């Protein structure tokens, strides 16, 4: 048992300062699998070490994707380790051999959580979702399903289901992304509108978006060149400024 602060410090450096120098990195399997099961930030940080053991040392973790799916909660777009988490999630979902129901569950959950995410996170997760559609064409039914649910109460997707295979994600549609097309931030609305068109075969590079901050987003908007806005050329008359208005006969702006 380690204090939470020490747990985090160990897991942050484990994958590059400890595992490469061990004769038998597999000795860390129990430690990392227990850490992965704790939840929260500790689970996110355990992903790096687990990835090395799975990728290089043939660790088998039957419930790995179920646990990864359960880590997707509203805080995932706000945590300090967001960039690290999405970088690894992108790697774990890169295989074309993953079943469609599993990828669809991740797409649907990320989209539902995106409804309350900040703009800087949305500009990263929308291209992330587009990349998942490129890798797994069977999931595009979520975008092109005619007659989708009219509102959230009719959506067959079960958000509370912990097992991706039982979430009924493939029966749903991606109305959440359509909602984001009316987002107050124009860049987010523009990014979400990409799904209205046929996606290109080349994946979007999200590496530069993983650590996008609210400050960088605001700074970019402030530095944009101002566009000349056409002004009213006709002199206003009357109380409400309408032509031939009865108020113009009885009220004046002078």
DRENGUKOL-629848 format. One record per atom (N, C-alpha, C): residue in three letters; x, y, z. Coordinates in steps of 0.05 Angstrom, whole numbers, padded with zeros to 5 digits, always signed. Layout:
BEGIN
ALAXYZ;...
END
This chain:
BEGIN
UNK+00017-00024+00000;UNK+00000+00000+00000;UNK+00017+00025+00000;UNK+00013+00043-00019;UNK+00028+00068-00021;UNK+00009+00091-00018;UNK+00019+00113-00006;UNK+00002+00138-00006;UNK-00004+00146-00034;UNK-00028+00159-00038;UNK-00037+00167-00065;UNK-00016+00184-00079;UNK-00004+00203-00065;UNK+00015+00220-00078;UNK+00040+00205-00088;UNK+00049+00186-00072;UNK+00072+00170-00079;UNK+00065+00151-00102;UNK+00041+00140-00101;UNK+00031+00122-00122;UNK+00034+00136-00149;UNK+00024+00161-00150;UNK+00025+00177-00175;UNK+00053+00182-00185;UNK+00071+00190-00166;UNK+00099+00195-00173;UNK+00112+00171-00185;UNK+00107+00147-00172;UNK+00119+00122-00182;UNK+00109+00116-00210;UNK+00083+00118-00214;UNK+00071+00110-00240;UNK+00079+00129-00262;UNK+00084+00155-00256;UNK+00092+00174-00276;UNK+00118+00167-00289;UNK+00137+00157-00273;UNK+00164+00151-00283;UNK+00169+00122-00288;UNK+00150+00104-00281;UNK+00155+00075-00282;UNK+00162+00065-00310;UNK+00148+00075-00330;UNK+00151+00064-00357;UNK+00177+00072-00370;UNK+00191+00094-00361;UNK+00216+00101-00374;UNK+00240+00101-00355;UNK+00235+00100-00328;UNK+00258+00101-00310;UNK+00261+00074-00295;UNK+00242+00056-00297;UNK+00243+00031-00282;UNK+00242+00007-00300;UNK+00221+00004-00315;UNK+00217-00020-00332;UNK+00240-00025-00351;UNK+00250-00005-00366;UNK+00272-00011-00385;UNK+00297-00022-00372;UNK+00301-00018-00346;UNK+00325-00027-00332;UNK+00322-00052-00315;UNK+00298-00064-00317;UNK+00293-00089-00302;UNK+00299-00113-00320;UNK+00312-00134-00308;UNK+00317-00158-00322;UNK+00291-00173-00329;UNK+00272-00171-00310;UNK+00246-00183-00314;UNK+00223-00163-00309;UNK+00217-00146-00328;UNK+00195-00126-00325;UNK+00168-00139-00318;UNK+00165-00165-00324;UNK+00139-00178-00318;UNK+00134-00180-00289;UNK+00155-00175-00272;UNK+00150-00176-00243;UNK+00132-00153-00234;UNK+00129-00133-00251;UNK+00112-00110-00245;UNK+00083-00114-00253;UNK+00076-00138-00264;UNK+00049-00143-00273;UNK+00028-00139-00251;UNK+00033-00151-00228;UNK+00013-00149-00207;UNK+00010-00120-00197;UNK+00032-00107-00194;UNK+00031-00079-00185;UNK+00015-00062-00204;UNK+00020-00065-00229;UNK+00007-00048-00249;UNK-00023-00055-00253;UNK-00029-00081-00252;UNK-00057-00089-00255;UNK-00074-00080-00231;UNK-00062-00081-00207;UNK-00076-00071-00183;UNK-00080-00041-00185;UNK-00059-00027-00194;UNK-00061+00003-00197;UNK-00082+00010-00218;UNK-00083-00006-00239;UNK-00103-00001-00261;UNK-00131-00005-00250;UNK-00135-00021-00230;UNK-00161-00026-00220;UNK-00170-00007-00198;UNK-00152+00011-00189;UNK-00159+00029-00168;UNK-00179+00051-00177;UNK-00175+00060-00202;UNK-00193+00080-00213;UNK-00181+00108-00211;UNK-00194+00127-00225;UNK-00185+00155-00224;UNK-00158+00159-00238;UNK-00143+00179-00227;UNK-00117+00186-00240;UNK-00097+00164-00238;UNK-00099+00148-00217;UNK-00079+00126-00214;UNK-00082+00106-00237;UNK-00107+00100-00244;UNK-00112+00082-00267;UNK-00101+00093-00293;UNK-00105+00119-00296;UNK-00095+00132-00321;UNK-00065+00130-00323;UNK-00051+00134-00300;UNK-00022+00134-00300;UNK-00011+00105-00303;UNK-00027+00085-00295;UNK-00018+00058-00297;UNK-00019+00048-00326;UNK-00032+00063-00344;UNK-00035+00055-00372;UNK-00008+00053-00386;UNK+00010+00072-00380;UNK+00036+00072-00393;UNK+00051+00046-00389;UNK+00053+00038-00363;UNK+00067+00013-00357;UNK+00054-00011-00368;UNK+00027-00012-00366;UNK+00012-00035-00377;UNK+00016-00037-00407;UNK+00017-00015-00421;UNK+00020-00015-00450;UNK+00047-00029-00457;UNK+00068-00022-00442;UNK+00094-00035-00447;UNK+00093-00065-00442;UNK+00080-00073-00420;UNK+00079-00102-00414;UNK+00062-00117-00434;UNK+00040-00104-00444;UNK+00023-00117-00463;UNK+00036-00118-00491;UNK+00049-00096-00498;UNK+00061-00094-00525;UNK+00087-00109-00528;UNK+00103-00109-00507;UNK+00130-00120-00509;UNK+00135-00146-00494;UNK+00117-00152-00474;UNK+00122-00175-00457;UNK+00098-00194-00456;UNK+00079-00191-00475;UNK+00057-00210-00478;UNK+00039-00213-00453;UNK+00035-00191-00439;UNK+00016-00192-00417;UNK-00012-00195-00427;UNK-00027-00214-00416;UNK-00055-00218-00424;UNK-00073-00206-00402;UNK-00091-00188-00410;UNK-00109-00175-00390;UNK-00137-00177-00402;UNK-00152-00198-00395;UNK-00178-00203-00409;UNK-00198-00179-00407;UNK-00198-00166-00384;UNK-00218-00144-00381;UNK-00205-00117-00385;UNK-00184-00116-00401;UNK-00170-00090-00405;UNK-00188-00069-00417;UNK-00202-00076-00439;UNK-00218-00056-00453;UNK-00243-00048-00437;UNK-00253-00067-00421;UNK-00276-00061-00404;UNK-00268-00040-00383;UNK-00244-00044-00372;UNK-00234-00025-00352;UNK-00228+00002-00365;UNK-00216+00002-00389;UNK-00210+00026-00403;UNK-00235+00042-00409;UNK-00256+00027-00417;UNK-00282+00039-00422;UNK-00294+00052-00397;UNK-00290+00039-00374;UNK-00301+00050-00349;UNK-00286+00075-00340;UNK-00262+00079-00350;UNK-00247+00103-00343;UNK-00258+00128-00356;UNK-00275+00125-00376;UNK-00286+00148-00390;UNK-00309+00159-00374;UNK-00304+00180-00359;UNK-00324+00194-00343;UNK-00321+00224-00349;UNK-00339+00241-00339;UNK-00338+00270-00345;UNK-00312+00283-00339;UNK-00297+00273-00320;UNK-00271+00286-00312;UNK-00249+00281-00332;UNK-00253+00263-00351;UNK-00231+00255-00369;UNK-00222+00278-00387;UNK-00240+00297-00391;UNK-00233+00320-00408;UNK-00221+00343-00392;UNK-00219+00339-00366;UNK-00209+00361-00349;UNK-00184+00354-00333;UNK-00177+00328-00332;UNK-00155+00319-00315;UNK-00128+00328-00326;UNK-00108+00329-00308;UNK-00081+00338-00315;UNK-00068+00319-00335;UNK-00075+00294-00334;UNK-00062+00274-00351;UNK-00078+00267-00376;UNK-00095+00286-00385;UNK-00112+00282-00408;UNK-00096+00274-00433;UNK-00074+00288-00439;UNK-00059+00283-00463;UNK-00047+00255-00463;UNK-00037+00247-00440;UNK-00025+00220-00437;UNK-00047+00198-00441;UNK-00070+00203-00430;UNK-00092+00183-00432;UNK-00101+00180-00461;UNK-00106+00202-00474;UNK-00116+00200-00502;UNK-00095+00190-00521;UNK-00070+00195-00516;UNK-00049+00184-00533;UNK-00049+00154-00531;UNK-00051+00143-00507;UNK-00051+00114-00503;UNK-00077+00101-00513;UNK-00099+00115-00508;UNK-00125+00104-00518;UNK-00125+00103-00548;UNK-00113+00122-00561;UNK-00110+00122-00590;UNK-00094+00097-00599;UNK-00073+00090-00584;UNK-00057+00067-00591;UNK-00073+00041-00586;UNK-00087+00040-00564;UNK-00102+00015-00558;UNK-00125+00010-00577;UNK-00136+00032-00589;UNK-00158+00029-00608;UNK-00149+00030-00637;UNK-00123+00027-00641;UNK-00113+00029-00669;UNK-00115+00003-00684;UNK-00119-00020-00670;UNK-00120-00045-00684;UNK-00146-00048-00700;UNK-00144-00057-00725;UNK-00167-00061-00742;UNK-00182-00086-00735;UNK-00171-00103-00716;UNK-00184-00128-00709;UNK-00203-00126-00686;UNK-00206-00102-00675;UNK-00224-00098-00653;UNK-00253-00100-00663;UNK-00271-00113-00647;UNK-00299-00115-00656;UNK-00312-00088-00658;UNK-00331-00086-00677;UNK-00345-00061-00682;UNK-00360-00051-00658;UNK-00372-00070-00643;UNK-00388-00061-00620;UNK-00371-00047-00599;UNK-00346-00056-00596;UNK-00328-00044-00576;UNK-00320-00016-00584;UNK-00312-00012-00609;UNK-00304+00014-00618;UNK-00328+00033-00618;UNK-00352+00023-00626;UNK-00376+00039-00626;UNK-00383+00049-00598;UNK-00378+00031-00578;UNK-00383+00039-00550;UNK-00365+00062-00541;UNK-00339+00060-00549;UNK-00321+00082-00543;UNK-00329+00108-00557;UNK-00336+00106-00582;UNK-00344+00130-00597;UNK-00369+00143-00584;UNK-00388+00126-00577;UNK-00413+00137-00566;UNK-00408+00149-00539;UNK-00392+00136-00522;UNK-00387+00147-00495;UNK-00371+00173-00496;UNK-00351+00173-00514;UNK-00335+00198-00517;UNK-00353+00221-00527;UNK-00371+00215-00545;UNK-00389+00235-00556;UNK-00409+00245-00535;UNK-00420+00227-00518;UNK-00438+00235-00498;UNK-00424+00253-00477;UNK-00400+00245-00469;UNK-00385+00261-00450;UNK-00376+00288-00462;UNK-00374+00289-00488;UNK-00365+00314-00502;UNK-00386+00336-00499;UNK-00411+00330-00493;UNK-00432+00350-00490;UNK-00425+00370-00467;UNK-00409+00361-00448;UNK-00403+00379-00425;UNK-00373+00385-00425;UNK-00358+00380-00446;UNK-00329+00384-00447;UNK-00323+00413-00455;UNK-00300+00423-00447;UNK-00291+00450-00455;UNK-00282+00450-00484;UNK-00282+00473-00497;UNK-00275+00474-00526;UNK-00248+00463-00533;UNK-00228+00467-00515;UNK-00201+00457-00522;UNK-00200+00427-00523;UNK-00217+00414-00506;UNK-00219+00384-00507;UNK-00235+00375-00531;UNK-00255+00390-00539;UNK-00272+00382-00562;UNK-00256+00384-00588;UNK-00238+00403-00590;UNK-00222+00405-00614;UNK-00202+00382-00617;UNK-00198+00368-00596;UNK-00181+00344-00596;UNK-00198+00319-00600;UNK-00220+00316-00586;UNK-00235+00291-00587;UNK-00251+00287-00612;UNK-00260+00308-00625;UNK-00275+00305-00650;UNK-00258+00293-00672;UNK-00233+00303-00677;UNK-00215+00289-00696;UNK-00208+00261-00687;UNK-00206+00257-00661;UNK-00201+00230-00650;UNK-00224+00211-00658;UNK-00248+00220-00656;UNK-00272+00203-00663;UNK-00272+00198-00694;UNK-00265+00219-00709;UNK-00264+00216-00738;UNK-00243+00195-00746;UNK-00220+00194-00732;UNK-00200+00174-00737;UNK-00210+00146-00732;UNK-00227+00143-00711;UNK-00238+00116-00704;UNK-00257+00107-00727;UNK-00272+00126-00739;UNK-00289+00119-00761;UNK-00273+00110-00785;UNK-00250+00123-00789;UNK-00233+00115-00812;UNK-00222+00087-00809;UNK-00214+00080-00784;UNK-00203+00054-00779;UNK-00224+00032-00779;UNK-00248+00039-00771;UNK-00270+00019-00768;UNK-00295+00028-00783;UNK-00295+00023-00809;UNK-00318+00032-00826;UNK-00344+00021-00817;UNK-00344-00002-00803;UNK-00370-00014-00795;UNK-00384+00004-00775;UNK-00370+00022-00762;UNK-00382+00040-00742;UNK-00395+00064-00754;UNK-00392+00068-00781;UNK-00403+00092-00793;UNK-00433+00092-00794;UNK-00445+00070-00787;UNK-00474+00069-00785;UNK-00484+00088-00764;UNK-00467+00095-00745;UNK-00475+00114-00724;UNK-00480+00142-00736;UNK-00466+00148-00758;UNK-00469+00174-00771;UNK-00491+00174-00792;UNK-00493+00152-00806;UNK-00511+00150-00830;UNK-00537+00135-00825;UNK-00544+00132-00799;UNK-00569+00118-00793;UNK-00593+00137-00797;UNK-00610+00132-00816;UNK-00634+00150-00820;UNK-00654+00145-00797;UNK-00668+00166-00790;UNK-00689+00163-00770;UNK-00678+00156-00742;UNK-00657+00170-00735;UNK-00645+00166-00708;UNK-00664+00176-00687;UNK-00656+00173-00661;UNK-00673+00182-00639;UNK-00679+00212-00640;UNK-00704+00219-00634;UNK-00711+00247-00635;UNK-00700+00262-00611;UNK-00697+00248-00589;UNK-00685+00261-00565;UNK-00670+00240-00549;UNK-00658+00248-00528;UNK-00640+00231-00512;UNK-00655+00207-00500;UNK-00681+00212-00493;UNK-00696+00190-00479;UNK-00701+00167-00498;UNK-00700+00171-00524;UNK-00705+00149-00543;UNK-00680+00136-00553;UNK-00657+00145-00544;UNK-00631+00134-00552;UNK-00628+00106-00539;UNK-00624+00085-00555;UNK-00621+00058-00544;UNK-00594+00054-00529;UNK-00575+00072-00532;UNK-00549+00069-00519;UNK-00553+00071-00489;UNK-00541+00053-00474;UNK-00543+00052-00445;UNK-00516+00063-00433;UNK-00517+00088-00425;UNK-00493+00101-00415;UNK-00483+00088-00389;UNK-00501+00078-00372;UNK-00493+00068-00346;UNK-00481+00039-00348;UNK-00484+00026-00371;UNK-00474-00001-00374;UNK-00444-00002-00374;UNK-00432-00019-00356;UNK-00403-00020-00354;UNK-00391-00039-00375;UNK-00407-00057-00386;UNK-00397-00076-00406;UNK-00403-00065-00434;UNK-00382-00059-00450;UNK-00386-00047-00476;UNK-00404-00063-00494;UNK-00403-00090-00492;UNK-00418-00107-00510;UNK-00448-00105-00504;UNK-00456-00095-00481;UNK-00484-00093-00473;UNK-00494-00064-00474;UNK-00478-00046-00484;UNK-00485-00017-00483;UNK-00504-00010-00506;UNK-00507-00028-00527;UNK-00524-00023-00550;UNK-00516+00001-00566;UNK-00490+00006-00566;UNK-00480+00030-00580;UNK-00485+00029-00610;UNK-00482+00005-00622;UNK-00485+00002-00651;UNK-00514+00007-00660;UNK-00533+00005-00642;UNK-00561+00010-00648;UNK-00568+00040-00648;UNK-00549+00056-00638;UNK-00554+00085-00634;UNK-00546+00101-00658;UNK-00546+00127-00654;UNK-00536+00146-00674;UNK-00520+00168-00660;UNK-00505+00183-00675;UNK-00487+00202-00663;UNK-00500+00230-00663;UNK-00523+00232-00649;UNK-00536+00258-00647;UNK-00520+00279-00630;UNK-00502+00268-00613;UNK-00487+00287-00597;UNK-00468+00305-00614;UNK-00456+00292-00634;UNK-00438+00308-00652;UNK-00455+00328-00668;UNK-00479+00320-00676;UNK-00496+00339-00690;UNK-00503+00362-00672;UNK-00507+00357-00646;UNK-00512+00379-00628;UNK-00489+00398-00626;UNK-00464+00387-00627;UNK-00440+00403-00625;UNK-00436+00420-00650;UNK-00451+00415-00671;UNK-00449+00431-00695;UNK-00462+00459-00690;UNK-00476+00461-00668;UNK-00488+00487-00660;UNK-00473+00498-00636;UNK-00449+00490-00631;UNK-00433+00498-00608;UNK-00427+00528-00609;UNK-00425+00541-00586;UNK-00420+00570-00585;UNK-00393+00577-00596;UNK-00374+00558-00595;UNK-00347+00564-00606;UNK-00346+00557-00635;UNK-00340+00575-00653;UNK-00342+00570-00682;UNK-00323+00548-00691;UNK-00299+00545-00678;UNK-00280+00525-00687;UNK-00291+00497-00680;UNK-00305+00495-00657;UNK-00317+00469-00650;UNK-00339+00461-00669;UNK-00357+00481-00675;UNK-00378+00476-00694;UNK-00368+00468-00721;UNK-00346+00480-00730;UNK-00333+00474-00756;UNK-00322+00446-00755;UNK-00309+00438-00733;UNK-00297+00411-00731;UNK-00319+00390-00731;UNK-00341+00395-00717;UNK-00363+00376-00715;UNK-00377+00372-00742;UNK-00377+00394-00759;UNK-00391+00393-00785;UNK-00376+00375-00805;UNK-00352+00366-00798;UNK-00336+00349-00817;UNK-00351+00323-00821;UNK-00365+00313-00801;UNK-00379+00287-00803;UNK-00403+00289-00822;UNK-00411+00313-00831;UNK-00433+00315-00850;UNK-00423+00308-00878;UNK-00396+00307-00882;UNK-00385+00301-00908;UNK-00371+00274-00906;UNK-00364+00263-00929;UNK-00349+00238-00930;UNK-00321+00243-00920;UNK-00312+00226-00901;UNK-00286+00229-00889;UNK-00264+00221-00909;UNK-00241+00235-00908;UNK-00218+00227-00924;UNK-00206+00202-00912;UNK-00190+00188-00928;UNK-00178+00163-00919;UNK-00155+00168-00900;UNK-00142+00190-00903;UNK-00119+00197-00886;UNK-00128+00206-00858;UNK-00116+00195-00837;UNK-00124+00202-00810;UNK-00114+00230-00803;UNK-00128+00243-00785;UNK-00120+00269-00775;UNK-00098+00265-00754;UNK-00078+00283-00754;UNK-00057+00282-00735;UNK-00066+00297-00710;UNK-00071+00283-00688;UNK-00081+00295-00664;UNK-00059+00301-00643;UNK-00034+00294-00650;UNK-00013+00298-00631;UNK-00010+00327-00622;UNK-00014+00345-00640;UNK-00012+00373-00633;UNK-00036+00384-00618;UNK-00057+00368-00616;UNK-00082+00378-00602;UNK-00085+00366-00574;UNK-00069+00346-00568;UNK-00072+00332-00542;UNK-00068+00350-00518;UNK-00050+00369-00520;UNK-00044+00386-00498;UNK-00054+00415-00503;UNK-00073+00418-00520;UNK-00084+00444-00526;UNK-00098+00455-00500;UNK-00091+00479-00493;UNK-00102+00491-00468;UNK-00122+00513-00474;UNK-00138+00521-00454;UNK-00157+00543-00458;UNK-00142+00569-00464;UNK-00119+00573-00451;UNK-00103+00597-00456;UNK-00094+00599-00485;UNK-00084+00576-00496;UNK-00075+00576-00524;UNK-00098+00582-00543;UNK-00121+00571-00536;UNK-00145+00575-00553;UNK-00154+00604-00553;UNK-00154+00616-00529;UNK-00161+00644-00526;UNK-00141+00662-00540;UNK-00116+00656-00537;UNK-00094+00672-00549;UNK-00097+00671-00580;UNK-00104+00648-00590;UNK-00107+00645-00619;UNK-00130+00663-00629;UNK-00152+00663-00614;UNK-00175+00679-00622;UNK-00169+00709-00621;UNK-00154+00717-00600;UNK-00148+00745-00596;UNK-00130+00755-00619;UNK-00112+00738-00629;UNK-00093+00746-00649;UNK-00104+00745-00678;UNK-00129+00736-00681;UNK-00141+00735-00707;UNK-00145+00764-00718;UNK-00141+00767-00744;UNK-00145+00793-00756;UNK-00175+00799-00757;UNK-00181+00824-00750;UNK-00209+00833-00750;UNK-00220+00835-00778;UNK-00245+00827-00781;UNK-00259+00828-00807;UNK-00276+00853-00808;UNK-00275+00868-00830;UNK-00292+00892-00833;UNK-00321+00884-00833;UNK-00337+00896-00815;UNK-00365+00890-00813;UNK-00381+00912-00826;UNK-00399+00906-00845;UNK-00415+00927-00858;UNK-00434+00940-00838;UNK-00436+00966-00839;UNK-00453+00981-00820;UNK-00479+00989-00834;UNK-00499+00997-00817;UNK-00524+01006-00827;UNK-00520+01032-00843;UNK-00529+01032-00868;UNK-00525+01056-00884;UNK-00550+01074-00885;UNK-00573+01064-00876;UNK-00598+01079-00877;UNK-00603+01091-00850;UNK-00609+01116-00849;UNK-00614+01130-00824;UNK-00638+01119-00810;UNK-00635+01115-00784;UNK-00657+01103-00768;UNK-00679+01124-00764;UNK-00704+01116-00767;UNK-00727+01134-00762;UNK-00745+01121-00741;UNK-00757+01138-00725;UNK-00777+01128-00706;UNK-00765+01112-00683;UNK-00784+01102-00667;UNK-00776+01088-00642;UNK-00762+01062-00648;UNK-00772+01047-00667;UNK-00761+01020-00674;UNK-00746+01020-00700;UNK-00743+01042-00713;UNK-00726+01044-00736;UNK-00737+01030-00761;UNK-00763+01027-00762;UNK-00775+01013-00785;UNK-00787+01034-00805;UNK-00786+01027-00830;UNK-00797+01044-00851;UNK-00828+01046-00848;UNK-00839+01069-00853;UNK-00868+01073-00853;UNK-00880+01063-00827;UNK-00865+01066-00804;UNK-00875+01057-00779;UNK-00892+01079-00766;UNK-00915+01072-00755;UNK-00932+01092-00742;UNK-00918+01107-00720;UNK-00899+01093-00707;UNK-00884+01105-00685;UNK-00867+01128-00696;UNK-00859+01126-00722;UNK-00842+01147-00733;UNK-00856+01174-00735;UNK-00883+01173-00735;UNK-00899+01197-00737;UNK-00902+01211-00710;UNK-00899+01196-00689;UNK-00904+01207-00662;UNK-00879+01208-00644;UNK-00858+01193-00651;UNK-00833+01193-00635;UNK-00809+01200-00652;UNK-00791+01212-00639;UNK-00766+01220-00653;UNK-00742+01213-00635;UNK-00719+01207-00647;UNK-00695+01200-00632;UNK-00680+01226-00624;UNK-00688+01249-00634;UNK-00675+01274-00628;UNK-00679+01281-00599;
END
